[in-house]
Amino acid sequence: MNYSVHRLRCRFISTICHFCMLQGASFCAAFLRRSHTTTAPHLLSTPLSSLLKHHRHHFQSSIMALSKDGDIMFGKFVIPGESVFYRSSKSYAFVNLRPIVKGHVLVVPGPVNQHMTNLTDEDYVDLWRTVRVVQNILKEAYPDTSAFNVAVQDGYAAGQSVPHAHVHILPRIKGDYERNDAIYDDLQSWAPREELRTSATLEVLPDEERKDRTTQQMTDEASLYRTVAENSIL
């Protein structure tokens, strides 16, 4: 295959992948199979399964582009764009429905993968770079912050309540907990919904002490962090 044909093939495939994100996977498969035997067999000589696997990054980048200014997915949950206060090219940071401490937020990679080890190198590096950026945002938003808990529950057995790799960032102030490590007990029992709680043997605070916040409260908090992000050198 000469260089010009190779470039044409890559552009053709990239266009298909981006379009299929709008139409759905079943449409994509049908279109590629049909194209394999009719419109452009010389461009699609690779088996379908290998083609889709090789160009998986086109699908992922298209997902990120389509959700750039809108809602995002956290596992099966839709997080409204108003709750998202920072976006990199591959990761998102959003405010928490049930924060353990003031400023407790979550950072997630765009692709929905349960474990950190499932992330690509690029997604993994971007996730942790975003964690550092978000810590700086929270320092600006809460000047009394003197430390952070940065925690990952990587899988169900570790207490993960939503099967989508994510990082908890919790700003800390000296004396905010009588027993400092008690925050890990609270983190162990954290879940965005009651039915998602994992089984825990640790003694935790009664759930009624942490109430769901209103949409406006969460929108206001995200707005604060967004303003800090836009006006700070991060």
VMD Tcl script that draws the C-alpha trace (Angstrom):
set ca {
  {0.00 0.00 0.00}
  {1.60 3.30 -1.02}
  {1.69 6.34 1.24}
  {-1.15 8.29 -0.42}
  {-3.52 5.32 -0.25}
  {-2.53 4.72 3.37}
  {-3.33 8.33 4.27}
  {-6.67 8.11 2.47}
  {-7.49 4.89 4.29}
  {-6.65 6.40 7.71}
  {-8.74 9.50 7.03}
  {-11.61 7.31 5.82}
  {-11.51 5.13 8.94}
  {-11.19 8.13 11.26}
  {-14.24 9.73 9.68}
  {-16.24 6.52 10.01}
  {-15.27 6.12 13.67}
  {-16.23 9.68 14.52}
  {-19.55 9.37 12.67}
  {-20.35 6.02 14.27}
  {-20.12 7.58 17.72}
  {-23.21 9.53 16.74}
  {-25.01 6.59 15.16}
  {-24.20 3.72 17.52}
  {-22.04 0.61 17.47}
  {-24.52 -1.58 15.57}
  {-24.66 0.96 12.74}
  {-20.87 1.07 12.70}
  {-20.50 -2.69 12.37}
  {-23.12 -2.90 9.62}
  {-21.59 -0.01 7.72}
  {-18.07 -1.42 7.85}
  {-19.19 -4.87 6.74}
  {-21.12 -3.37 3.84}
  {-18.18 -1.15 2.91}
  {-15.86 -4.14 3.04}
  {-17.63 -5.69 0.05}
  {-18.95 -2.67 -1.83}
  {-17.85 0.94 -1.55}
  {-14.18 0.74 -0.60}
  {-12.79 -2.82 -0.33}
  {-9.24 -1.63 -1.00}
  {-9.46 0.67 2.04}
  {-10.93 -1.92 4.37}
  {-8.94 -5.06 3.65}
  {-8.22 -5.62 7.36}
  {-10.63 -7.96 9.24}
  {-13.38 -6.03 11.03}
  {-12.43 -7.13 14.55}
  {-8.80 -6.12 14.08}
  {-9.84 -2.85 12.48}
  {-12.08 -1.85 15.37}
  {-9.49 -2.89 17.96}
  {-6.71 -1.01 16.23}
  {-8.75 2.17 15.95}
  {-10.31 2.05 19.40}
  {-8.62 5.35 20.30}
  {-10.71 7.09 17.62}
  {-13.86 6.03 19.46}
  {-12.50 7.14 22.84}
  {-11.36 10.53 21.55}
  {-14.74 11.00 19.89}
  {-16.50 10.28 23.18}
  {-14.39 12.92 24.89}
  {-15.11 15.46 22.16}
  {-18.85 14.87 22.19}
  {-19.04 15.36 25.96}
  {-16.68 18.33 26.07}
  {-19.21 20.83 27.39}
  {-22.01 18.54 28.54}
  {-22.82 15.67 30.83}
  {-20.30 12.92 31.58}
  {-20.57 9.30 32.65}
  {-19.47 7.98 36.04}
  {-20.03 4.26 35.63}
  {-23.72 4.04 34.75}
  {-24.51 7.42 36.30}
  {-24.89 10.61 34.30}
  {-23.09 13.53 35.94}
  {-24.60 16.85 34.80}
  {-22.19 19.24 33.17}
  {-23.05 21.83 35.83}
  {-21.32 19.63 38.42}
  {-18.12 19.32 36.39}
  {-15.62 22.05 37.25}
  {-12.46 20.90 35.45}
  {-11.85 19.00 32.20}
  {-8.57 17.91 30.68}
  {-8.32 16.16 27.33}
  {-8.88 12.77 29.02}
  {-10.18 13.33 32.57}
  {-12.91 15.13 34.51}
  {-13.32 16.53 38.02}
  {-16.76 16.98 39.54}
  {-18.38 17.82 42.87}
  {-19.74 15.16 45.18}
  {-23.35 14.30 45.99}
  {-22.36 13.15 49.48}
  {-19.06 14.79 50.47}
  {-17.28 13.45 53.54}
  {-15.57 16.80 54.17}
  {-16.00 20.21 52.59}
  {-14.42 20.16 49.13}
  {-14.48 16.36 48.75}
  {-14.49 15.87 44.96}
  {-13.91 13.08 42.46}
  {-11.60 12.82 39.45}
  {-12.35 10.20 36.78}
  {-10.82 9.18 33.45}
  {-13.08 9.63 30.43}
  {-13.20 5.97 29.33}
  {-15.27 3.86 31.76}
  {-12.83 1.25 33.12}
  {-13.19 -0.32 36.54}
  {-9.51 -0.64 37.40}
  {-6.52 1.66 37.14}
  {-4.63 -1.13 35.41}
  {-7.17 -1.04 32.57}
  {-6.28 2.53 31.66}
  {-3.93 3.34 28.82}
  {-0.64 4.98 29.76}
  {-1.94 8.28 28.39}
  {-5.19 8.07 30.37}
  {-3.35 7.08 33.55}
  {-0.81 9.90 33.34}
  {-3.50 12.44 32.52}
  {-5.65 11.27 35.45}
  {-2.90 11.90 37.99}
  {-1.86 15.15 36.37}
  {-5.50 16.24 36.73}
  {-5.47 15.20 40.40}
  {-2.60 17.61 41.02}
  {-4.39 20.42 39.16}
  {-7.55 19.83 41.20}
  {-5.58 19.92 44.46}
  {-4.31 23.37 43.47}
  {-7.86 24.47 42.67}
  {-9.05 23.34 46.08}
  {-6.15 25.09 47.82}
  {-7.24 28.32 46.18}
  {-10.91 27.71 46.98}
  {-10.21 26.77 50.63}
  {-7.11 28.68 51.83}
  {-7.20 26.96 55.24}
  {-6.43 23.62 53.60}
  {-3.13 22.31 54.95}
  {-3.22 18.72 53.68}
  {-5.13 16.27 51.47}
  {-6.32 12.73 51.50}
  {-5.97 11.43 47.94}
  {-7.54 7.99 47.80}
  {-8.31 5.27 45.28}
  {-10.49 2.23 45.94}
  {-9.43 0.16 42.97}
  {-12.11 -2.52 42.76}
  {-15.09 -3.80 44.73}
  {-13.03 -5.58 47.40}
  {-11.27 -2.29 48.11}
  {-14.58 -0.57 48.78}
  {-15.21 0.76 45.26}
  {-18.94 1.47 44.97}
  {-19.02 2.51 41.29}
  {-17.13 0.32 38.77}
  {-15.35 3.23 37.15}
  {-11.80 4.04 38.27}
  {-11.84 7.28 40.26}
  {-9.79 9.30 42.71}
  {-11.20 10.88 45.87}
  {-9.62 14.22 46.82}
  {-10.41 15.42 50.33}
  {-9.05 18.76 51.60}
  {-7.98 18.55 55.24}
  {-7.74 21.13 58.00}
  {-5.89 20.44 61.24}
  {-8.37 19.24 63.86}
  {-11.23 18.51 61.43}
  {-11.32 14.95 62.81}
  {-10.81 14.08 66.45}
  {-9.21 10.82 65.33}
  {-7.45 11.59 62.07}
  {-7.70 8.12 60.57}
  {-11.46 8.09 61.10}
  {-11.73 9.69 57.68}
  {-10.80 6.32 56.18}
  {-13.75 4.73 57.94}
  {-16.00 7.31 56.31}
  {-14.35 6.78 52.95}
  {-14.88 3.03 53.22}
  {-18.62 3.57 53.59}
  {-18.92 6.29 50.94}
  {-21.24 5.66 47.99}
  {-23.17 8.00 45.68}
  {-26.30 5.90 46.25}
  {-27.37 3.83 49.26}
  {-27.81 0.65 47.22}
  {-24.20 0.86 46.02}
  {-22.60 0.61 49.43}
  {-20.04 -2.16 49.61}
  {-20.02 -4.51 52.58}
  {-17.76 -3.07 55.28}
  {-16.71 -4.32 58.68}
  {-15.57 -0.91 59.85}
  {-17.65 1.09 62.29}
  {-18.97 4.17 60.46}
  {-21.04 7.23 61.25}
  {-24.81 6.87 60.86}
  {-25.81 7.66 57.28}
  {-28.40 10.21 58.41}
  {-25.55 12.50 59.42}
  {-24.72 12.97 55.73}
  {-27.60 14.21 53.61}
  {-27.90 14.62 49.87}
  {-27.35 18.21 48.85}
  {-29.58 20.21 46.56}
  {-28.77 20.63 42.88}
  {-28.22 24.35 43.49}
  {-25.70 23.72 46.26}
  {-23.71 21.44 43.99}
  {-23.96 23.83 41.04}
  {-22.72 26.70 43.20}
  {-19.77 24.66 44.44}
  {-18.79 23.57 40.92}
  {-19.08 27.19 39.80}
  {-16.66 28.25 42.55}
  {-14.06 25.69 41.49}
  {-14.55 26.52 37.82}
  {-13.89 30.18 38.56}
  {-10.74 29.30 40.50}
  {-9.55 27.10 37.61}
  {-10.15 29.82 35.02}
  {-8.41 32.54 37.02}
  {-5.43 30.65 38.43}
  {-2.13 29.49 37.04}
  {-2.48 25.74 37.55}
}
mol new
graphics top color blue
foreach p $ca { graphics top sphere $p radius 0.5 }
foreach p [lrange $ca 0 end-1] q [lrange $ca 1 end] { graphics top cylinder $p $q radius 0.2 }
display resetview
